[in-house]
């Protein structure tokens, strides 16, 4: 008899937020808005290391869009800022010249 399959680890509640700022058109921003979060969830590290999963998803989504852009001779680009909340931690990622600012009700803030 074969060994029993190990059930997958449960995924803690996770929130994903993204801001996409298209350059030279909106197609790249729309593409990333549609695909980036899907790539995060599909990444092998998603259950245990969401930071790594987002990093991997940024790279994978970039390669995917570049193939699409090369095929259709698109010149569009985008900047991206994402925030993933899990286990009382905020993971902020960005690509390009966009930034994130974390503020409090008292008006204090810290750039990321």
Phi and psi in degrees as GROMACS dihedral restraints (atoms count N, CA, C in turn):
[ dihedral_restraints ]
;  ai    aj    ak    al  type     phi  dphi    fc
    3     4     5     6     1   -79.8    20    10
    4     5     6     7     1   160.9    20    10
    6     7     8     9     1   -68.2    20    10
    7     8     9    10     1   145.8    20    10
    9    10    11    12     1   -68.7    20    10
   10    11    12    13     1   140.3    20    10
   12    13    14    15     1   -67.7    20    10
   13    14    15    16     1   138.7    20    10
   15    16    17    18     1   -79.6    20    10
   16    17    18    19     1   126.5    20    10
   18    19    20    21     1   -66.9    20    10
   19    20    21    22     1   149.2    20    10
   21    22    23    24     1   -65.1    20    10
   22    23    24    25     1   152.0    20    10
   24    25    26    27     1   -65.9    20    10
   25    26    27    28     1   142.8    20    10
   27    28    29    30     1   -67.7    20    10
   28    29    30    31     1   147.7    20    10
   30    31    32    33     1   -95.2    20    10
   31    32    33    34     1   123.9    20    10
   33    34    35    36     1   -62.4    20    10
   34    35    36    37     1   154.3    20    10
   36    37    38    39     1   -52.9    20    10
   37    38    39    40     1   132.3    20    10
   39    40    41    42     1  -137.0    20    10
   40    41    42    43     1   133.1    20    10
   42    43    44    45     1  -114.6    20    10
   43    44    45    46     1   138.7    20    10
   45    46    47    48     1  -123.9    20    10
   46    47    48    49     1   128.5    20    10
   48    49    50    51     1  -128.8    20    10
   49    50    51    52     1   140.7    20    10
   51    52    53    54     1  -143.2    20    10
   52    53    54    55     1   146.9    20    10
   54    55    56    57     1  -125.7    20    10
   55    56    57    58     1   128.8    20    10
   57    58    59    60     1  -125.5    20    10
   58    59    60    61     1   122.8    20    10
   60    61    62    63     1  -116.2    20    10
   61    62    63    64     1   100.9    20    10
   63    64    65    66     1   -67.9    20    10
   64    65    66    67     1   144.0    20    10
   66    67    68    69     1  -123.2    20    10
   67    68    69    70     1   136.2    20    10
   69    70    71    72     1    58.0    20    10
   70    71    72    73     1    38.5    20    10
   72    73    74    75     1   121.6    20    10
   73    74    75    76     1   171.4    20    10
   75    76    77    78     1  -104.4    20    10
   76    77    78    79     1    -3.4    20    10
   78    79    80    81     1   -64.3    20    10
   79    80    81    82     1   -40.8    20    10
   81    82    83    84     1   -66.0    20    10
   82    83    84    85     1   -42.7    20    10
   84    85    86    87     1   -61.9    20    10
   85    86    87    88     1   -42.4    20    10
   87    88    89    90     1   -65.7    20    10
   88    89    90    91     1   -39.8    20    10
   90    91    92    93     1   -62.8    20    10
   91    92    93    94     1   -48.4    20    10
   93    94    95    96     1   -65.5    20    10
   94    95    96    97     1   -40.3    20    10
   96    97    98    99     1   -58.6    20    10
   97    98    99   100     1   -35.8    20    10
   99   100   101   102     1   -79.9    20    10
  100   101   102   103     1   -33.7    20    10
  102   103   104   105     1  -108.8    20    10
  103   104   105   106     1   -27.8    20    10
  105   106   107   108     1   -60.9    20    10
  106   107   108   109     1   -51.1    20    10
  108   109   110   111     1   -63.7    20    10
  109   110   111   112     1   -31.6    20    10
  111   112   113   114     1   -65.8    20    10
  112   113   114   115     1   -41.6    20    10
  114   115   116   117     1   -66.6    20    10
  115   116   117   118     1   -33.4    20    10
  117   118   119   120     1   -61.1    20    10
  118   119   120   121     1   -50.8    20    10
  120   121   122   123     1   -66.5    20    10
  121   122   123   124     1   -32.9    20    10
  123   124   125   126     1   -77.9    20    10
  124   125   126   127     1   -13.8    20    10
  126   127   128   129     1   -68.9    20    10
  127   128   129   130     1   141.1    20    10
  129   130   131   132     1   -59.2    20    10
  130   131   132   133     1   -27.7    20    10
  132   133   134   135     1   -85.2    20    10
  133   134   135   136     1    -5.0    20    10
  135   136   137   138     1   -54.8    20    10
  136   137   138   139     1   -43.1    20    10
  138   139   140   141     1   -67.6    20    10
  139   140   141   142     1   -34.0    20    10
  141   142   143   144     1  -114.0    20    10
  142   143   144   145     1   -21.8    20    10
  144   145   146   147     1  -146.7    20    10
  145   146   147   148     1    79.9    20    10
  147   148   149   150     1   -63.1    20    10
  148   149   150   151     1   -31.5    20    10
  150   151   152   153     1   -60.4    20    10
  151   152   153   154     1   -47.7    20    10
  153   154   155   156     1   -65.7    20    10
  154   155   156   157     1   -39.1    20    10
  156   157   158   159     1   -61.0    20    10
  157   158   159   160     1   -41.3    20    10
  159   160   161   162     1   -66.9    20    10
  160   161   162   163     1   -44.2    20    10
  162   163   164   165     1   -57.0    20    10
  163   164   165   166     1   -49.5    20    10
  165   166   167   168     1   -61.0    20    10
  166   167   168   169     1   -40.0    20    10
  168   169   170   171     1   -66.3    20    10
  169   170   171   172     1   -37.4    20    10
  171   172   173   174     1   -57.9    20    10
  172   173   174   175     1   -48.9    20    10
  174   175   176   177     1   -65.1    20    10
  175   176   177   178     1   -43.8    20    10
  177   178   179   180     1   -65.2    20    10
  178   179   180   181     1   -44.1    20    10
  180   181   182   183     1   -65.4    20    10
  181   182   183   184     1   -37.4    20    10
  183   184   185   186     1   -60.8    20    10
  184   185   186   187     1   -46.6    20    10
  186   187   188   189     1   -62.6    20    10
  187   188   189   190     1   -41.7    20    10
  189   190   191   192     1   -61.8    20    10
  190   191   192   193     1   -47.0    20    10
  192   193   194   195     1   -66.7    20    10
  193   194   195   196     1   -39.3    20    10
  195   196   197   198     1   -61.3    20    10
  196   197   198   199     1   -38.4    20    10
  198   199   200   201     1   -62.0    20    10
  199   200   201   202     1   -44.5    20    10
  201   202   203   204     1   -62.4    20    10
  202   203   204   205     1   -45.8    20    10
  204   205   206   207     1   -65.5    20    10
  205   206   207   208     1   -40.4    20    10
  207   208   209   210     1   -63.6    20    10
  208   209   210   211     1   -43.5    20    10
  210   211   212   213     1   -63.1    20    10
  211   212   213   214     1   -39.9    20    10
  213   214   215   216     1  -102.9    20    10
  214   215   216   217     1    10.3    20    10
  216   217   218   219     1    48.3    20    10
  217   218   219   220     1    50.4    20    10
  219   220   221   222     1   -86.9    20    10
  220   221   222   223     1   147.7    20    10
  222   223   224   225     1  -112.3    20    10
  223   224   225   226     1     4.3    20    10
  225   226   227   228     1   -67.4    20    10
  226   227   228   229     1   153.5    20    10
  228   229   230   231     1  -146.0    20    10
  229   230   231   232     1   176.1    20    10
  231   232   233   234     1  -156.1    20    10
  232   233   234   235     1   151.4    20    10
  234   235   236   237     1   -98.7    20    10
  235   236   237   238     1   159.2    20    10
  237   238   239   240     1  -141.7    20    10
  238   239   240   241     1   136.2    20    10
  240   241   242   243     1  -130.0    20    10
  241   242   243   244     1   127.3    20    10
  243   244   245   246     1  -126.0    20    10
  244   245   246   247     1   152.9    20    10
  246   247   248   249     1  -131.9    20    10
  247   248   249   250     1   127.5    20    10
  249   250   251   252     1  -118.6    20    10
  250   251   252   253     1   125.7    20    10
  252   253   254   255     1  -108.1    20    10
  253   254   255   256     1   124.5    20    10
  255   256   257   258     1  -157.0    20    10
  256   257   258   259     1   137.9    20    10
  258   259   260   261     1    51.6    20    10
  259   260   261   262     1    46.6    20    10
  261   262   263   264     1    60.1    20    10
  262   263   264   265     1    23.2    20    10
  264   265   266   267     1  -123.2    20    10
  265   266   267   268     1   146.2    20    10
  267   268   269   270     1  -111.1    20    10
  268   269   270   271     1   127.9    20    10
  270   271   272   273     1  -111.7    20    10
  271   272   273   274     1   114.1    20    10
  273   274   275   276     1  -107.1    20    10
  274   275   276   277     1   130.8    20    10
  276   277   278   279     1  -130.0    20    10
  277   278   279   280     1   149.1    20    10
  279   280   281   282     1  -151.3    20    10
  280   281   282   283     1   157.8    20    10
  282   283   284   285     1  -142.7    20    10
  283   284   285   286     1   128.3    20    10
  285   286   287   288     1    96.9    20    10
  286   287   288   289     1  -159.4    20    10
  288   289   290   291     1   -96.0    20    10
  289   290   291   292     1    13.5    20    10
  291   292   293   294     1   -85.4    20    10
  292   293   294   295     1   154.3    20    10
  294   295   296   297     1  -134.8    20    10
  295   296   297   298     1   166.2    20    10
  297   298   299   300     1  -118.8    20    10
  298   299   300   301     1   148.3    20    10
  300   301   302   303     1  -128.0    20    10
  301   302   303   304     1   125.0    20    10
  303   304   305   306     1  -100.5    20    10
  304   305   306   307     1   122.8    20    10
  306   307   308   309     1  -122.0    20    10
  307   308   309   310     1   168.8    20    10
  309   310   311   312     1  -121.7    20    10
  310   311   312   313     1   168.9    20    10
  312   313   314   315     1   -60.8    20    10
  313   314   315   316     1   -25.8    20    10
  315   316   317   318     1   -80.4    20    10
  316   317   318   319     1    -2.1    20    10
  318   319   320   321     1    96.4    20    10
  319   320   321   322     1    -6.2    20    10
  321   322   323   324     1   -73.0    20    10
  322   323   324   325     1   155.1    20    10
  324   325   326   327     1  -157.1    20    10
  325   326   327   328     1   161.8    20    10
  327   328   329   330     1  -142.7    20    10
  328   329   330   331     1   126.2    20    10
  330   331   332   333     1   -72.2    20    10
  331   332   333   334     1   148.5    20    10
